[in-house]
Amino acid sequence: MFAPVVSRFRTYGVPVDASTAAYMDAVWAQPDMAAWIAQAETEPYTIENLK
């Protein structure tokens, strides 16, 4: 699973074909992916100049 790549493609709106979009949706729907996103949303560390 290439979850970081899927995340970047979704974040930046990279155009993909239908089969790639289906793969990305399947990755995004995985329970481990949901847990990873939830943990990232609660991450207290920030880089000051990127706010």
C-alpha positions as CSV (number, residue, x, y, z in Angstrom):
1,M,0.0,0.0,0.0
2,F,1.4,3.4,-1.0
3,A,-0.7,5.4,1.5
4,P,1.6,8.5,1.5
5,V,1.5,8.8,-2.3
6,V,-2.3,8.4,-2.2
7,S,-2.5,11.2,0.4
8,R,-0.3,13.5,-1.6
9,F,-2.3,12.9,-4.8
10,R,-5.5,13.6,-3.0
11,T,-4.1,16.7,-1.3
12,Y,-2.8,18.2,-4.5
13,G,-5.6,17.1,-6.7
14,V,-3.4,15.2,-9.1
15,P,-5.6,14.0,-12.0
16,V,-5.7,10.2,-12.3
17,D,-7.5,7.7,-14.5
18,A,-10.5,5.7,-13.3
19,S,-8.5,2.6,-12.2
20,T,-6.0,4.7,-10.2
21,A,-8.9,6.6,-8.6
22,A,-10.5,3.3,-7.6
23,Y,-7.2,2.1,-6.1
24,M,-6.8,5.4,-4.2
25,D,-10.4,5.1,-2.9
26,A,-9.7,1.6,-1.7
27,V,-6.5,2.6,0.1
28,W,-8.3,5.6,1.7
29,A,-11.1,3.3,2.9
30,Q,-8.7,1.0,4.8
31,P,-9.0,1.0,8.6
32,D,-5.2,1.5,9.0
33,M,-5.5,4.6,6.8
34,A,-8.3,6.0,8.9
35,A,-6.2,5.4,12.0
36,W,-3.2,7.1,10.4
37,I,-5.3,10.1,9.4
38,A,-6.9,10.4,12.9
39,Q,-3.4,10.3,14.5
40,A,-2.1,12.9,12.1
41,E,-5.0,15.3,12.9
42,T,-4.1,15.1,16.6
43,E,-0.4,15.7,16.1
44,P,0.6,18.6,18.3
45,Y,3.9,19.3,16.5
46,T,4.0,22.0,13.9
47,I,6.6,23.8,11.9
48,E,6.3,27.4,12.8
49,N,7.0,28.9,9.3
50,L,4.5,26.5,7.6
51,K,1.5,27.7,9.5
